[in-house]
């Protein structure tokens, strides 16, 4: 009686490698096209968090920070008008995030889209743009 050795034949291994290659060819392009979408999602999350901090600031001080006071008013007590009489001694954010492309978030109060405009200039770092370079604002969320 012959005993058959256990293990895979070269043909079986080659079939598995070919199948993995086909799967990789289908999946890799889909995954590689997603980094831009991931950055947009991060920017949207940051904008939501900053907007929530601005709302907390408004609840305490009855007004949003001015454009001149800017988002820095969420980290340290602002000077100038409008006065932040009830500013939270711990601040509203530990630090100001930058957008996923390394640029500061933009803030205008009053805004053209609502009581304030909070936005990222997108991948190109310039006003306007389309697709990956489009601005991402609190009015879109």
Secondary structure, DSSP 8 states (H G I E B T S, - for coil): ------S--HHHHHHHHHHHHHHHHHHHHHHHTTHHHHHHHHHHHHHHHHHHHHHHHHHHHSS---TTT-GGGGTS---SSS--TT--TT-S-SS--B-TTS-B-EEESS-SSSS-EEEE-TTTTSSS--GGGS-EEGGG-
